[in-house]
Amino acid sequence: MKNIRKVTTVLSYIFALILVFWLVQIDYSDLTYKNNVASYLGILSSFFVLVTIQFVKNKSKK
């Protein structure tokens, strides 16, 4: 169980860094979907993976 928690913690940090990377890539002067489609998809996928990892981490506690 401790190994699972360590792996999920490391994965959480990695995906948090990826989320920050995609947040930096947004063109804030023009927030249209056409110009930022890759950034928006990267943010969404990173966010959903982080949420999923947190569910796994909480489930491994029990």
Secondary structure, 3 states (H helix, E strand, C coil): CHHHHHHHHHHHHHHHHHHHHHHHCCCCCCCCHHHHHHHHHHHHHHHHHHHHHHHHHHHHHC
